[in-house]
Amino acid sequence: MTRSLSIFTERRVAAVVALSALLLTTSCGDKVLQGRGSSYLVVSLLQAASGAKPATFSTFLESDVVTNVKGTGTTLFPTVYEDLGQVALSMAMKDPLTVLEPTATNTITVERYHVDYVRTDGRNTQGVDVPYSFDGAVTGTITSTGSTLVFVLVRAQAKLEAPLLALRGLGGAVIISTLARVTFYGYDQAGNAVSVSGTISINFADWGDPA
């Protein structure tokens, strides 16, 4: 009787352990389990704004390769603006079964980002089909309540070189449609590396200038 009870207890414990592992794997996924830290980053929202209208953010971007700005009288001056990105980030704990509140050690400081442009047709040669990838700096400490960071999504120099320079003067008749993949890099307060990525659509053209 004692041996039967012991076997039953062992099987029950094994079943609980297996169920807990399954829940952890299903809830977290591969991305959550990456890295050594106990917390990870979540992209809640990724938006962009044209440099000509830097306060108007949207979930996609119509990037104007040149903006004609009116000077004195009727004179127009061709101008290039950088386009801005805005990301809402939050921090979450990897263990979905934890009942502990995040501590200051779990907060994540983001300090840089990387932008890659790709096209869905597979033509992705930088400087020929799409603008060059680049790295930028953006710093902010992310807690469980979340934070919003603003960064440069399209650099001014990208509009002064191929392939965007060739779009000037075409009045939007030719458009280069891309996906911009933005990866943010940081670390928790214990020094563990953390990263997260988001994607946004960008259509490059010589769009009509705002009034």
Secondary structure, 3 states (H helix, E strand, C coil): CHHHHHHHHHHHHHHHHHHHHHHHHHHHHHHHHCCCCCEEEEEEEEEEECCCCCCCCECEEEEECCEEEECCCCCEEEECCCEEEEEEEEEEECCCCCCCCCCHHHCEEEEEEEEEEECCCCCCCECCCECCCEEEEEEEEECCCCEEEEEEEECHHHHHCCCCHHHCCCCCCCCEEEEEEEEEEEEECCCCEEEEEEEEEEEEECCCCCC
